Amino acid sequence: MSYVPLSGLSLRDIEYVVAVDDLRNFSRAAERCGVSQAGLSEQVRKLEFLLNVTLFERTRRHVAPTPDGERLIGLAREVLASARRLLEVARAYTGPLDGLLHIGVIPTIGPYYIPSLLPGLRESYTQLSLRLSELTTENLVNALRQGELDLAIMAPTNLTSHFEQSTLFEEPFLAVFPHDHELARKEIITLKDLARPDLLLLEDGHCLREQALSICPTDFRPQEQRLATSLEMLWHMIGAGEGFSLIPRLALKHRSELQNLVSVRPIKNAEAKRTVSLMWRPSDPRAASFKELATFLRDRTPEGCTALPSSD
């Protein structure tokens, strides 16, 4: 086989192609990569010319990989994973918690937990630069597996069993009702109280939905039309009198605008809680530093939550 120079092949261009395949949209891919749509499109065309293959079928409303493109994009993902592995190994010997660290967090934890950590992280890890992403559980798992994230902060599920993880804390659930709800008159809520048709849940894709259902009576079947797309939407549906829900303790912060519309009650059951863990790939050589970071986070367990011993 004759030698083929790699000078025209750029990892950045490969990242562009993978982003287009992930999002099936050139505009959103450009936004994720931090470039203009015109620039991204031009680089994808140049890569197609270099490879002599049309990677994507494009119309105004449709972007999808061609059969040849699908095969090559699979190889492109392997190239990116190997490149990230190269950086991980190098960083393991040049300050693992120096430089850029990409952390993903589920939406029902991120806004209520991360902001309070940032000042302490900046003070303790002066050379660390964070890139934070909010993703639903399945997307978070995929991004961590593919090397697009270094770490994830999330609740363990059956999807996360193959990751290394260090437990951080337990966060209780509280029942939140409209002020005029009949259960708002009770001081403490039991699990039996939760099996009602006006229970509001997040839509599929959010692990909080499954966590909430797991503490309801086993024969309870929720009404699928009573769903919210986000925790913020769930709050406002409760405030508008649409029903009640189970809310993680940290999400009660800064809800003064709803204090006259909702009532918050504890749940009388030891299982009405979730575990929050820090997770990473078993192959990542920075495990010792990630465990150090987990200890840092555990020492700063939020008020109202319970620190857990390390699961290392």
VEXGUFI-177002 format. One record per residue (C-alpha): residue number from 1; residue in three letters; x, y, z. Coordinates in pm, whole numbers, plus 50000, padded with zeros to 5 digits. Layout:
BEGIN
@i = NUM&aa = ALA&X = X&Y = Y&Z = Z
...
***
This chain:
BEGIN
@i = 1&aa = MET&X = 50000&Y = 50000&Z = 50000
@i = 2&aa = SER&X = 50141&Y = 50340&Z = 49903
@i = 3&aa = TYR&X = 50203&Y = 50600&Z = 50171
@i = 4&aa = VAL&X = 49920&Y = 50853&Z = 50210
@i = 5&aa = PRO&X = 50017&Y = 51178&Z = 50389
@i = 6&aa = LEU&X = 49789&Y = 51292&Z = 50672
@i = 7&aa = SER&X = 49867&Y = 51662&Z = 50644
@i = 8&aa = GLY&X = 49520&Y = 51741&Z = 50508
@i = 9&aa = LEU&X = 49337&Y = 51544&Z = 50775
@i = 10&aa = SER&X = 49239&Y = 51753&Z = 51079
@i = 11&aa = LEU&X = 49097&Y = 51627&Z = 51409
@i = 12&aa = ARG&X = 48892&Y = 51944&Z = 51423
@i = 13&aa = ASP&X = 48732&Y = 51861&Z = 51088
@i = 14&aa = ILE&X = 48656&Y = 51512&Z = 51216
@i = 15&aa = GLU&X = 48491&Y = 51671&Z = 51523
@i = 16&aa = TYR&X = 48273&Y = 51879&Z = 51289
@i = 17&aa = VAL&X = 48160&Y = 51568&Z = 51101
@i = 18&aa = VAL&X = 48077&Y = 51381&Z = 51422
@i = 19&aa = ALA&X = 47883&Y = 51683&Z = 51553
@i = 20&aa = VAL&X = 47675&Y = 51697&Z = 51233
@i = 21&aa = ASP&X = 47605&Y = 51325&Z = 51264
@i = 22&aa = ASP&X = 47506&Y = 51363&Z = 51631
@i = 23&aa = LEU&X = 47271&Y = 51656&Z = 51574
@i = 24&aa = ARG&X = 47166&Y = 51600&Z = 51210
@i = 25&aa = ASN&X = 47175&Y = 51977&Z = 51167
@i = 26&aa = PHE&X = 47463&Y = 52194&Z = 51043
@i = 27&aa = SER&X = 47352&Y = 52503&Z = 51236
@i = 28&aa = ARG&X = 47333&Y = 52326&Z = 51573
@i = 29&aa = ALA&X = 47660&Y = 52142&Z = 51502
@i = 30&aa = ALA&X = 47832&Y = 52473&Z = 51435
@i = 31&aa = GLU&X = 47694&Y = 52615&Z = 51760
@i = 32&aa = ARG&X = 47822&Y = 52316&Z = 51957
@i = 33&aa = CYS&X = 48168&Y = 52345&Z = 51798
@i = 34&aa = GLY&X = 48186&Y = 52721&Z = 51846
@i = 35&aa = VAL&X = 48224&Y = 52813&Z = 51477
@i = 36&aa = SER&X = 48009&Y = 52969&Z = 51210
@i = 37&aa = GLN&X = 47779&Y = 52747&Z = 51009
@i = 38&aa = ALA&X = 47950&Y = 52856&Z = 50688
@i = 39&aa = GLY&X = 48292&Y = 52769&Z = 50828
@i = 40&aa = LEU&X = 48180&Y = 52427&Z = 50949
@i = 41&aa = SER&X = 48008&Y = 52347&Z = 50620
@i = 42&aa = GLU&X = 48318&Y = 52445&Z = 50423
@i = 43&aa = GLN&X = 48545&Y = 52223&Z = 50636
@i = 44&aa = VAL&X = 48309&Y = 51928&Z = 50599
@i = 45&aa = ARG&X = 48313&Y = 51976&Z = 50221
@i = 46&aa = LYS&X = 48695&Y = 51989&Z = 50223
@i = 47&aa = LEU&X = 48708&Y = 51665&Z = 50421
@i = 48&aa = GLU&X = 48465&Y = 51502&Z = 50178
@i = 49&aa = PHE&X = 48691&Y = 51612&Z = 49891
@i = 50&aa = LEU&X = 48999&Y = 51474&Z = 50069
@i = 51&aa = LEU&X = 48828&Y = 51141&Z = 50133
@i = 52&aa = ASN&X = 48658&Y = 51140&Z = 49793
@i = 53&aa = VAL&X = 48334&Y = 51042&Z = 49967
@i = 54&aa = THR&X = 48005&Y = 51224&Z = 50021
@i = 55&aa = LEU&X = 47951&Y = 51188&Z = 50395
@i = 56&aa = PHE&X = 47605&Y = 51344&Z = 50423
@i = 57&aa = GLU&X = 47290&Y = 51360&Z = 50217
@i = 58&aa = ARG&X = 47170&Y = 51718&Z = 50250
@i = 59&aa = THR&X = 46835&Y = 51882&Z = 50182
@i = 60&aa = ARG&X = 46675&Y = 52192&Z = 50335
@i = 61&aa = ARG&X = 46495&Y = 51983&Z = 50595
@i = 62&aa = HIS&X = 46706&Y = 51671&Z = 50616
@i = 63&aa = VAL&X = 47066&Y = 51582&Z = 50698
@i = 64&aa = ALA&X = 47165&Y = 51215&Z = 50722
@i = 65&aa = PRO&X = 47483&Y = 51017&Z = 50660
@i = 66&aa = THR&X = 47519&Y = 50830&Z = 50334
@i = 67&aa = PRO&X = 47595&Y = 50456&Z = 50358
@i = 68&aa = ASP&X = 47966&Y = 50528&Z = 50297
@i = 69&aa = GLY&X = 47944&Y = 50822&Z = 50536
@i = 70&aa = GLU&X = 47796&Y = 50608&Z = 50813
@i = 71&aa = ARG&X = 48086&Y = 50363&Z = 50786
@i = 72&aa = LEU&X = 48352&Y = 50636&Z = 50787
@i = 73&aa = ILE&X = 48188&Y = 50836&Z = 51066
@i = 74&aa = GLY&X = 48211&Y = 50525&Z = 51285
@i = 75&aa = LEU&X = 48586&Y = 50522&Z = 51220
@i = 76&aa = ALA&X = 48598&Y = 50897&Z = 51285
@i = 77&aa = ARG&X = 48452&Y = 50843&Z = 51632
@i = 78&aa = GLU&X = 48725&Y = 50587&Z = 51703
@i = 79&aa = VAL&X = 48990&Y = 50840&Z = 51593
@i = 80&aa = LEU&X = 48850&Y = 51105&Z = 51828
@i = 81&aa = ALA&X = 48830&Y = 50858&Z = 52116
@i = 82&aa = SER&X = 49195&Y = 50763&Z = 52062
@i = 83&aa = ALA&X = 49297&Y = 51129&Z = 52048
@i = 84&aa = ARG&X = 49117&Y = 51201&Z = 52374
@i = 85&aa = ARG&X = 49283&Y = 50897&Z = 52529
@i = 86&aa = LEU&X = 49621&Y = 51040&Z = 52421
@i = 87&aa = LEU&X = 49541&Y = 51367&Z = 52603
@i = 88&aa = GLU&X = 49420&Y = 51183&Z = 52913
@i = 89&aa = VAL&X = 49740&Y = 50981&Z = 52940
@i = 90&aa = ALA&X = 49952&Y = 51292&Z = 52887
@i = 91&aa = ARG&X = 49760&Y = 51490&Z = 53149
@i = 92&aa = ALA&X = 49802&Y = 51208&Z = 53400
@i = 93&aa = TYR&X = 50172&Y = 51298&Z = 53408
@i = 94&aa = THR&X = 50142&Y = 51675&Z = 53384
@i = 95&aa = GLY&X = 49891&Y = 51768&Z = 53651
@i = 96&aa = PRO&X = 49563&Y = 51577&Z = 53613
@i = 97&aa = LEU&X = 49352&Y = 51857&Z = 53762
@i = 98&aa = ASP&X = 49527&Y = 52130&Z = 53568
@i = 99&aa = GLY&X = 49393&Y = 52261&Z = 53240
@i = 100&aa = LEU&X = 49049&Y = 52193&Z = 53093
@i = 101&aa = LEU&X = 48815&Y = 51948&Z = 53265
@i = 102&aa = HIS&X = 48482&Y = 51878&Z = 53098
@i = 103&aa = ILE&X = 48213&Y = 51784&Z = 53351
@i = 104&aa = GLY&X = 47856&Y = 51686&Z = 53267
@i = 105&aa = VAL&X = 47567&Y = 51706&Z = 53509
@i = 106&aa = ILE&X = 47198&Y = 51613&Z = 53491
@i = 107&aa = PRO&X = 46957&Y = 51911&Z = 53472
@i = 108&aa = THR&X = 46784&Y = 51829&Z = 53800
@i = 109&aa = ILE&X = 47113&Y = 51872&Z = 53987
@i = 110&aa = GLY&X = 47325&Y = 52118&Z = 53790
@i = 111&aa = PRO&X = 47161&Y = 52460&Z = 53848
@i = 112&aa = TYR&X = 47102&Y = 52391&Z = 54218
@i = 113&aa = TYR&X = 47440&Y = 52239&Z = 54306
@i = 114&aa = ILE&X = 47719&Y = 52357&Z = 54077
@i = 115&aa = PRO&X = 47707&Y = 52738&Z = 54131
@i = 116&aa = SER&X = 47784&Y = 52707&Z = 54504
@i = 117&aa = LEU&X = 48089&Y = 52490&Z = 54429
@i = 118&aa = LEU&X = 48261&Y = 52718&Z = 54179
@i = 119&aa = PRO&X = 48428&Y = 52967&Z = 54420
@i = 120&aa = GLY&X = 48582&Y = 52684&Z = 54624
@i = 121&aa = LEU&X = 48700&Y = 52500&Z = 54312
@i = 122&aa = ARG&X = 48866&Y = 52815&Z = 54176
@i = 123&aa = GLU&X = 49042&Y = 52871&Z = 54509
@i = 124&aa = SER&X = 49159&Y = 52511&Z = 54557
@i = 125&aa = TYR&X = 49246&Y = 52427&Z = 54196
@i = 126&aa = THR&X = 49393&Y = 52744&Z = 54057
@i = 127&aa = GLN&X = 49509&Y = 52587&Z = 53729
@i = 128&aa = LEU&X = 49180&Y = 52413&Z = 53659
@i = 129&aa = SER&X = 48946&Y = 52534&Z = 53386
@i = 130&aa = LEU&X = 48595&Y = 52389&Z = 53383
@i = 131&aa = ARG&X = 48365&Y = 52327&Z = 53091
@i = 132&aa = LEU&X = 48018&Y = 52234&Z = 53218
@i = 133&aa = SER&X = 47740&Y = 52065&Z = 53023
@i = 134&aa = GLU&X = 47381&Y = 51981&Z = 53120
@i = 135&aa = LEU&X = 47253&Y = 51660&Z = 52964
@i = 136&aa = THR&X = 46978&Y = 51410&Z = 53035
@i = 137&aa = THR&X = 47089&Y = 51078&Z = 53180
@i = 138&aa = GLU&X = 47114&Y = 50877&Z = 52857
@i = 139&aa = ASN&X = 47300&Y = 51155&Z = 52674
@i = 140&aa = LEU&X = 47531&Y = 51203&Z = 52971
@i = 141&aa = VAL&X = 47615&Y = 50832&Z = 52976
@i = 142&aa = ASN&X = 47685&Y = 50832&Z = 52601
@i = 143&aa = ALA&X = 47903&Y = 51144&Z = 52618
@i = 144&aa = LEU&X = 48107&Y = 51004&Z = 52906
@i = 145&aa = ARG&X = 48148&Y = 50666&Z = 52735
@i = 146&aa = GLN&X = 48264&Y = 50829&Z = 52409
@i = 147&aa = GLY&X = 48518&Y = 51052&Z = 52583
@i = 148&aa = GLU&X = 48333&Y = 51378&Z = 52521
@i = 149&aa = LEU&X = 48317&Y = 51426&Z = 52900
@i = 150&aa = ASP&X = 48584&Y = 51367&Z = 53162
@i = 151&aa = LEU&X = 48343&Y = 51335&Z = 53455
@i = 152&aa = ALA&X = 47971&Y = 51320&Z = 53524
@i = 153&aa = ILE&X = 47771&Y = 51416&Z = 53833
@i = 154&aa = MET&X = 47449&Y = 51218&Z = 53836
@i = 155&aa = ALA&X = 47234&Y = 50966&Z = 54018
@i = 156&aa = PRO&X = 47344&Y = 50604&Z = 53960
@i = 157&aa = THR&X = 47113&Y = 50399&Z = 53736
@i = 158&aa = ASN&X = 47141&Y = 50066&Z = 53554
@i = 159&aa = LEU&X = 47302&Y = 50265&Z = 53268
@i = 160&aa = THR&X = 47598&Y = 50372&Z = 53483
@i = 161&aa = SER&X = 47711&Y = 50038&Z = 53628
@i = 162&aa = HIS&X = 48016&Y = 50015&Z = 53398
@i = 163&aa = PHE&X = 48162&Y = 50348&Z = 53517
@i = 164&aa = GLU&X = 48394&Y = 50404&Z = 53810
@i = 165&aa = GLN&X = 48211&Y = 50615&Z = 54066
@i = 166&aa = SER&X = 48255&Y = 50779&Z = 54401
@i = 167&aa = THR&X = 47940&Y = 50851&Z = 54602
@i = 168&aa = LEU&X = 47902&Y = 51210&Z = 54719
@i = 169&aa = PHE&X = 47577&Y = 51256&Z = 54911
@i = 170&aa = GLU&X = 47214&Y = 51157&Z = 54953
@i = 171&aa = GLU&X = 46949&Y = 51413&Z = 54866
@i = 172&aa = PRO&X = 46598&Y = 51377&Z = 55011
@i = 173&aa = PHE&X = 46280&Y = 51423&Z = 54809
@i = 174&aa = LEU&X = 46007&Y = 51654&Z = 54936
@i = 175&aa = ALA&X = 45642&Y = 51660&Z = 54833
@i = 176&aa = VAL&X = 45532&Y = 51996&Z = 54689
@i = 177&aa = PHE&X = 45162&Y = 52085&Z = 54656
@i = 178&aa = PRO&X = 44954&Y = 52381&Z = 54547
@i = 179&aa = HIS&X = 44853&Y = 52572&Z = 54861
@i = 180&aa = ASP&X = 44489&Y = 52470&Z = 54829
@i = 181&aa = HIS&X = 44562&Y = 52098&Z = 54769
@i = 182&aa = GLU&X = 44395&Y = 51864&Z = 55020
@i = 183&aa = LEU&X = 44729&Y = 51698&Z = 55106
@i = 184&aa = ALA&X = 44885&Y = 52037&Z = 55186
@i = 185&aa = ARG&X = 44694&Y = 52019&Z = 55516
@i = 186&aa = LYS&X = 44900&Y = 51717&Z = 55625
@i = 187&aa = GLU&X = 45227&Y = 51778&Z = 55811
@i = 188&aa = ILE&X = 45397&Y = 51460&Z = 55686
@i = 189&aa = ILE&X = 45326&Y = 51269&Z = 55364
@i = 190&aa = THR&X = 45330&Y = 50889&Z = 55338
@i = 191&aa = LEU&X = 45406&Y = 50681&Z = 55028
@i = 192&aa = LYS&X = 45040&Y = 50583&Z = 55009
@i = 193&aa = ASP&X = 44950&Y = 50952&Z = 54972
@i = 194&aa = LEU&X = 45157&Y = 50972&Z = 54654
@i = 195&aa = ALA&X = 44946&Y = 50727&Z = 54452
@i = 196&aa = ARG&X = 44712&Y = 50991&Z = 54311
@i = 197&aa = PRO&X = 44613&Y = 51079&Z = 53955
@i = 198&aa = ASP&X = 44730&Y = 51440&Z = 53997
@i = 199&aa = LEU&X = 45097&Y = 51340&Z = 54048
@i = 200&aa = LEU&X = 45310&Y = 51537&Z = 53801
@i = 201&aa = LEU&X = 45628&Y = 51383&Z = 53657
@i = 202&aa = LEU&X = 45908&Y = 51475&Z = 53422
@i = 203&aa = GLU&X = 45896&Y = 51325&Z = 53074
@i = 204&aa = ASP&X = 46100&Y = 51020&Z = 52969
@i = 205&aa = GLY&X = 46476&Y = 51077&Z = 52959
@i = 206&aa = HIS&X = 46499&Y = 51235&Z = 53304
@i = 207&aa = CYS&X = 46618&Y = 50998&Z = 53577
@i = 208&aa = LEU&X = 46417&Y = 51203&Z = 53829
@i = 209&aa = ARG&X = 46102&Y = 51056&Z = 53673
@i = 210&aa = GLU&X = 46214&Y = 50699&Z = 53746
@i = 211&aa = GLN&X = 46338&Y = 50797&Z = 54092
@i = 212&aa = ALA&X = 46001&Y = 50947&Z = 54180
@i = 213&aa = LEU&X = 45813&Y = 50643&Z = 54052
@i = 214&aa = SER&X = 46044&Y = 50407&Z = 54241
@i = 215&aa = ILE&X = 45922&Y = 50537&Z = 54577
@i = 216&aa = CYS&X = 45553&Y = 50530&Z = 54485
@i = 217&aa = PRO&X = 45347&Y = 50217&Z = 54566
@i = 218&aa = THR&X = 45440&Y = 49937&Z = 54325
@i = 219&aa = ASP&X = 45090&Y = 49908&Z = 54177
@i = 220&aa = PHE&X = 45065&Y = 50280&Z = 54100
@i = 221&aa = ARG&X = 45037&Y = 50377&Z = 53732
@i = 222&aa = PRO&X = 45082&Y = 50749&Z = 53654
@i = 223&aa = GLN&X = 44877&Y = 50935&Z = 53397
@i = 224&aa = GLU&X = 45112&Y = 50980&Z = 53102
@i = 225&aa = GLN&X = 44959&Y = 51311&Z = 52997
@i = 226&aa = ARG&X = 45067&Y = 51480&Z = 53321
@i = 227&aa = LEU&X = 45430&Y = 51538&Z = 53223
@i = 228&aa = ALA&X = 45670&Y = 51833&Z = 53235
@i = 229&aa = THR&X = 45971&Y = 51890&Z = 53011
@i = 230&aa = SER&X = 46193&Y = 52029&Z = 53288
@i = 231&aa = LEU&X = 46210&Y = 52076&Z = 53662
@i = 232&aa = GLU&X = 46141&Y = 52447&Z = 53619
@i = 233&aa = MET&X = 45826&Y = 52367&Z = 53424
@i = 234&aa = LEU&X = 45726&Y = 52119&Z = 53695
@i = 235&aa = TRP&X = 45756&Y = 52393&Z = 53959
@i = 236&aa = HIS&X = 45532&Y = 52629&Z = 53766
@i = 237&aa = MET&X = 45273&Y = 52361&Z = 53693
@i = 238&aa = ILE&X = 45248&Y = 52298&Z = 54068
@i = 239&aa = GLY&X = 45224&Y = 52672&Z = 54135
@i = 240&aa = ALA&X = 44943&Y = 52697&Z = 53880
@i = 241&aa = GLY&X = 44745&Y = 52427&Z = 54061
@i = 242&aa = GLU&X = 44792&Y = 52154&Z = 53801
@i = 243&aa = GLY&X = 44891&Y = 51892&Z = 54058
@i = 244&aa = PHE&X = 45172&Y = 51797&Z = 54295
@i = 245&aa = SER&X = 45514&Y = 51635&Z = 54259
@i = 246&aa = LEU&X = 45830&Y = 51512&Z = 54431
@i = 247&aa = ILE&X = 46110&Y = 51768&Z = 54423
@i = 248&aa = PRO&X = 46478&Y = 51713&Z = 54518
@i = 249&aa = ARG&X = 46584&Y = 51908&Z = 54828
@i = 250&aa = LEU&X = 46843&Y = 52123&Z = 54646
@i = 251&aa = ALA&X = 46582&Y = 52252&Z = 54401
@i = 252&aa = LEU&X = 46403&Y = 52433&Z = 54687
@i = 253&aa = LYS&X = 46673&Y = 52700&Z = 54681
@i = 254&aa = HIS&X = 46571&Y = 53042&Z = 54553
@i = 255&aa = ARG&X = 46203&Y = 52961&Z = 54505
@i = 256&aa = SER&X = 46073&Y = 53273&Z = 54680
@i = 257&aa = GLU&X = 45856&Y = 53364&Z = 54380
@i = 258&aa = LEU&X = 45645&Y = 53053&Z = 54447
@i = 259&aa = GLN&X = 45634&Y = 53061&Z = 54826
@i = 260&aa = ASN&X = 45276&Y = 53193&Z = 54829
@i = 261&aa = LEU&X = 45159&Y = 52934&Z = 54576
@i = 262&aa = VAL&X = 45300&Y = 52603&Z = 54704
@i = 263&aa = SER&X = 45333&Y = 52402&Z = 55024
@i = 264&aa = VAL&X = 45636&Y = 52178&Z = 55091
@i = 265&aa = ARG&X = 45603&Y = 51866&Z = 55307
@i = 266&aa = PRO&X = 45851&Y = 51593&Z = 55416
@i = 267&aa = ILE&X = 45788&Y = 51233&Z = 55312
@i = 268&aa = LYS&X = 45771&Y = 50968&Z = 55584
@i = 269&aa = ASN&X = 45994&Y = 50705&Z = 55425
@i = 270&aa = ALA&X = 46367&Y = 50639&Z = 55436
@i = 271&aa = GLU&X = 46369&Y = 50556&Z = 55064
@i = 272&aa = ALA&X = 46244&Y = 50899&Z = 54957
@i = 273&aa = LYS&X = 46589&Y = 51015&Z = 54848
@i = 274&aa = ARG&X = 46845&Y = 50978&Z = 54574
@i = 275&aa = THR&X = 47219&Y = 50919&Z = 54569
@i = 276&aa = VAL&X = 47444&Y = 51162&Z = 54381
@i = 277&aa = SER&X = 47781&Y = 51032&Z = 54255
@i = 278&aa = LEU&X = 48086&Y = 51146&Z = 54060
@i = 279&aa = MET&X = 48157&Y = 50909&Z = 53767
@i = 280&aa = TRP&X = 48435&Y = 50849&Z = 53514
@i = 281&aa = ARG&X = 48552&Y = 50586&Z = 53265
@i = 282&aa = PRO&X = 48745&Y = 50291&Z = 53413
@i = 283&aa = SER&X = 49016&Y = 50343&Z = 53150
@i = 284&aa = ASP&X = 49087&Y = 50703&Z = 53255
@i = 285&aa = PRO&X = 49434&Y = 50719&Z = 53417
@i = 286&aa = ARG&X = 49334&Y = 51018&Z = 53631
@i = 287&aa = ALA&X = 49129&Y = 50807&Z = 53873
@i = 288&aa = ALA&X = 49338&Y = 50906&Z = 54177
@i = 289&aa = SER&X = 49281&Y = 51275&Z = 54104
@i = 290&aa = PHE&X = 48911&Y = 51220&Z = 54042
@i = 291&aa = LYS&X = 48884&Y = 51050&Z = 54382
@i = 292&aa = GLU&X = 49060&Y = 51352&Z = 54534
@i = 293&aa = LEU&X = 48803&Y = 51577&Z = 54367
@i = 294&aa = ALA&X = 48522&Y = 51356&Z = 54500
@i = 295&aa = THR&X = 48658&Y = 51403&Z = 54853
@i = 296&aa = PHE&X = 48660&Y = 51779&Z = 54795
@i = 297&aa = LEU&X = 48294&Y = 51765&Z = 54685
@i = 298&aa = ARG&X = 48194&Y = 51533&Z = 54969
@i = 299&aa = ASP&X = 48345&Y = 51773&Z = 55223
@i = 300&aa = ARG&X = 48114&Y = 52040&Z = 55080
@i = 301&aa = THR&X = 47789&Y = 51845&Z = 55091
@i = 302&aa = PRO&X = 47498&Y = 52089&Z = 55048
@i = 303&aa = GLU&X = 47276&Y = 52181&Z = 55341
@i = 304&aa = GLY&X = 46987&Y = 51942&Z = 55383
@i = 305&aa = CYS&X = 47175&Y = 51651&Z = 55221
@i = 306&aa = THR&X = 47376&Y = 51373&Z = 55385
@i = 307&aa = ALA&X = 47741&Y = 51307&Z = 55297
@i = 308&aa = LEU&X = 47812&Y = 50945&Z = 55209
@i = 309&aa = PRO&X = 48130&Y = 50742&Z = 55261
@i = 310&aa = SER&X = 48329&Y = 50689&Z = 54946
@i = 311&aa = SER&X = 48227&Y = 50387&Z = 54736
@i = 312&aa = ASP&X = 48582&Y = 50353&Z = 54596
***
